[in-house]
Amino acid sequence: MRKICVVTGTRAEYGLLYWLMKEIEADPQLQLQLVVTGMHLSPEFGLTYRDIEKEFPIDKKVEMLLSSDTPIGISKSMGLAQISFAECFDELKPDLLVVLGDRYEIFSAASAAMIARIPTAHLHGGETTEGAYDEAMRHSITKMAHLHFTAAEVYRRRVIQLGEHPDRVFNVGGMGIENIRCLPLLSKEAFEESIGFTLAPKNLLVTFHPVTLENATSEEQFGALLDVLSTLEETCIFFTKANSDTDGRVINRMIDEYVARYPKTSAGFASLGQLRYLSALQYVDGVVGNSSSGLTEAPSFRIGTVNIGDRQKGRLKAASVIDCAPTKEGIMGALDRLYSIPFRESLRSVTNPYGDGNASSKILEILRSTEFSGLLKKSFYDLDGIE
């Protein structure tokens, strides 16, 4: 059996990988190895590895997060991660590494695998997020990877533009669509019971992450958002907290202070988990913030997304996404549009540009038919006209 090692470091990424891991686990020709790291192992972010253990055996836990969200602290965490992944891969000896996305812990895992001569399959490459250092991480992981599974054709073309051979780049669609299709979501009553909160006439789900290529803007931008949210009437605000990015703790502290000030109309969660998060999308009026989920998953529920600032700049977007500046005026204008009758009527015809929800089965078929031993050496694929 060929050993397929999947690495996950965040709650959102685990949710996207879930059905692919189930497919690998069930395949008689493949052996799933699961490595958890990053926020999964942090009490600050909810110790979400406990939820993973209910579904999958964990082969290794890679501790790498330092108690710091400064640039120095994150760089040190990356160094610790690379050392730890080198030891992990030497012990597990996988035949293929599977990683998703663009976070710094995934960059460290891919780097260690490259040096260990372990071929890598990269999911969700070719995308752009011009406001975050994830942009550079993602394209760097692409160059260290050997198989590529993208969420849209435009992203497939971009991976090829980076020099990857077309025969190794596959457009399988977005992983999040599959969760929506396969996961039995909670009823309204069950969802309210699960969060200990009763929904209001209006409800918003807010996730805001630092814009890591901007200098110390988290407090100012998130403060503008909170100022606007505090003026809304008959509206409940549900926050999911920021990732372990630079200045993420600034945002999380501000969430705690806001919820303490408005306990009857707001609640904050370190992690809702995939089931509660997707269930929430059934009942809220819109998603607000700068999370990729507002672009990749929310459109499937035909709800609007207020996308604030530049963190997701460059990503493929449905017509349900409202871009706005990270200012009080910009956010208020976007929320006014979100609740406007013409916009809400337009949501009925929204289509999600990220595929049909069958990504995992497509990926598994390719993994089963690919000979891993021939992947390591790859030539740079030049576009036509380049000598």
N, C-alpha and C positions, 0 to 999 in steps of 0.2 A: 504494500500500500504506500502511496506517495503522501508525504506529510505536508499539509498546507497550514502554515502558521499565520494566524490573523492577529493583528495588534490593534487594540482600541484604548484610547485615552480619555474620551469624553462621553457624556450621556447621549448627546445627539448623534455622534459617530457610531456608537454601539447600536442605537436604534436603526440606523441605516444599514448596518452590516448584519443585522439579526437574521434575516431570512436567507442570506447567502450562507451564513454559518450553519443554519439548519440544513440547507441543501448539501453542504460539504459533509456534515456529520452523518447524514443518512446515506451517503454514497459508499458502496462497498469497496470502491477502488481508491478512496481517499481517506486520510486520517486528519481530523481537525486538531490543530494545536492552538490554544488560545492564550494570548499574553495580554494582561491588563496593566495599565500604567497611568500616570498623570492624575487627573482629577478623580478617577475612580477610587483611588486609594487615600483620598484626603477627607478627613472629617469636615473640613470647611465646605466641601462641595458635596457632602451627603453620603460619603462612603458607598458609592453606587456599585462597587464590585459585589456587594451583598446581593443586589438584584440579579446580577449576571450569574452568580453561583446557583440561583434557583433554576436557571435554564441550561447552563453549560458547565462542565468541569473546567476550572482554570488551571492551565499548565504552569504558568509563571506569573508572579506579581513583580513588576519592575518599579521600585520606588525611585522617584527622580525629582519630585517637586520640593523645592526649598520653600521656607516660609517667607516668601518675598515676591512682590509683583513688580519690582523695579527692573530696568533693563539689565543691570548686573546680575540680579537674582535669577532672571529667566535664562540668561546666557550660561550661568553656572548650572542651572537645571538641565540645559541641553547637553552640557559636557558630561554631567553625571549620567544622563540618560544614555549617551553613546557608550560609555564604559559599561553600563549595566546591560545594555542590549548585546554588546559583544559577548559578554559572559553567557547571557541567556541563549543566544543562537549557537554558541559552542556546545552548550548542554543539550539543546533540543534537536539540533541538526536538521532543520526543516529542508524540504526540497523546493519550497516556494514560499515567499513572504507575500501576504496580501495586506495592503494599507489603503486607507481612504483619506483624501483631502489634502490638507495643507498646514496642519498645526506643527509647532516646533518639536513636540515629542515624536511625531511621525517622521519628520525630517531626520531626527537622530536615529530612529529605527532603520530607515532606509539607508542611511550612511553606513551604519554598522553592517547591514546585510551586504552592501556593495563590497566592502572590504573583505567580508567573509565568503565572497563568491556565491552568494545565495541570490537567485533571480527573484525579482520583485514584480508583482502585479499591482498597478496603481489605479484606483477608482476615483472618478470625478476630477480628472486632470483637464487641462485646457481652459479652465474657467478663469475669470478675472475678478479681482477685488482690489481696486486701485488705492483704497484708503488704508490697507492693512499690510503688514509685512508677510502675511499669509500668501500674498501674491508671489513673492520671490520664492518662498518655501515650496509652493505648489509646483512651479515650473522647474525648480531644482530637483524635486522628487521625480518629476517626469523624466529628467535626464538620467537619473539613477535607476529607473525602472525599465522593464523589458517587455511587459504586456500592459496595455492601456485600455481601460473601460470607461468611456465618457458618457455624459448624461444627455448630450445633444450633438447633432451633426456639426454645428458650428464649432463646438469644442473639439470634436474629432479632427477637424481640419486644422485647428490651432496646434494640437499636439503634433500633427504631421509637419506643420510649419516649423516646429522646434527641432525637426530633424529625425523624428521617429518614423520608421518604415510603415507605410499604410497597412501592410499585412499583419502588423502587430497592434493596430489601433482599432477598437471596436466601439461603435455607438450602441449602447445597450439601454439607454434611458436612465432617468434618475432613480436612485435607490429608495428615496422617500415615498414615491408613488406606490411602491409595492407594499409598504407598511399600511398605507391607507386602504389598499385593496384587500389585504389578507387579515388585518388585525380586527377582531370583533370589538367595536368601540363601546364605551359605557353609555347607558341611558342618562338622561339629564339628572334624574334622582340619584342614580349611583355615582355620577360624577360629583354632584354636590356633596354627597356623603363622604366621598373619598378625599375631598379638600376641606371639609368642615366649614363650608361656606354656601350661602344661598345666593343664586344669581339674581341680579337686579334687572330692571327693564332694559338697561344698556350695559354691555360688558366688553372690556378690551383686554387683550393679552399682550403684555409688554415684555420685550427682551431687548436689552441694549448692551452692546459690547464696546470696549474701547476702540477708537480709531487709531491703530497703533503706529501709523506713519505720520500722525500729527502730534505736536508736542504739548502734553498736559491739557488736552481739550475735554477729557472725560467729565470732569466736574461741571464745567460750563455748559456743555451740550446736554448732559443728562439733567442738570438743574433747570434748563429751559423747558425740557419735556415735562418734568415734575410740576413746574409752575403752571403749565397748560392743563395737565391732568387734574390739578387741584381745583380748577374752575368748572369742571364738568358736573352736570347735575344728573341725579338718578343713574349713576354709572359706577360699576364696580371695576376695579383695576387689579389684574392678576399679574404679578411680576415673576418671571423666572430669572435667576441671578446670572451675572456675567461669568464668563470663562476666566481661567487663570492667565489672562493676558496682562500686559503692562497697564497698571492703574485699574485693574478689574476690581480691586478691593474698594476703591473710591466709590464706584457705582454701587457695590453691594452694601456699603455703609449707608449710602443715601437712600437705598431701598428700605433698609431697616428703620431709618428715621422717619420716612414717609409713612410706612405701615403703622408705626407707633403713633403717629399724629392722626391717621385716618383709619383706625382699626375696623370700623363698621363698613367701610367701602373699599378696602384694599387688603391684599394678602401677598406675601412673598414666599417663594419656594427655591431652595437651593437646587432641587431637581424635581420636576413633575414626573419624570419617567415618560417613556414613549406612549404608553397607553393613556395616561391622563392628559398628556400634552395634545395628542391627536384628538382625543375625546373633547378637549376644550375647544378645539377649532370648530366643532359642530355647533357650539352654543354662543360663541362670542361674535360681536359685530365686526371685529377686525383685529389684525395683528399690527402692533406699533413698535418701532425700534429700528434695529439694523441687523437683525439675524437673517441668515440665508434661508431659514425655514419660511419666512414671509414670502420669499420668491419661489421656493421649490415645492412647498407643501400646501400652503394656504390657498393658492388658486384652485386646487382640487375640491375645496369646500365651498367655492364660489363666495368667498368673503374678501373684503378689501385688505390691503396692506399699506400702511404708512411707512415708507422706507426713508429713514432720516440720515442725511449726510452722505459721506463718500465711502463708507466701509464696503458696501456692496456694489460700488460703481463699476460698470462694465459687465455685470452678469446679465444673462438672458432673462427677460421679465415678461410676465403676462400683463394683459390690459387691466388687471385688478390691482396693480402696484402703483401707488401714488408716491412719487419722489418729492422730497422737500428739503429745504435748507435746515440746518440744526439750530434754528432760532425760534423764539416764541411765535413770531409772526408766521414763519414758514410752517411750523407744526400745527398751529391753530387753523391756518388755511387748509392744510391737508385733512385735518379732522372734519372741518366743515364739509369738504368735498366727500369724505368717506360716508357721511350721513345724509348727503343730498339725495333726493329722489332719483334724478337721472342716473347718477353713478350706481346706486343700488339696483336699479332696473337693468343696467348694463351688465351686472355681475351674472345674470342668468345665462348669458351666452359665452362666458369666459372659458377658455380652454387652457390647460396646463401644458407649457411647451416642453416638459421634461419626460415625455414618453408614456408608455402604456402600462407600466407596473409589472413587467415580467423580466426585470434586469437579472435577478439571481439565477434563474434557469438558463438564460443566455450565457452568463458568465461561466456557470458550471459546465455547460456543454463545451465551451472553448477550453477550459482547464483540463477536462477529461481527454480532449483530442490533441493537446499540445505536448510535445516532447520537451521537458524542461532543460535537459542537458545541453540543448543547442541554443539556449537563449542568451547566455552571458556575453558572448562577443556580438556586438552589433555595429553596423556601419551607419554613418550619418546620412540621412536621406535628403538629398538636395532637391529643391523644387525645380521645375523646368526653367531653363535659361540660366541656371547657376553653374559655372564651370568649376 
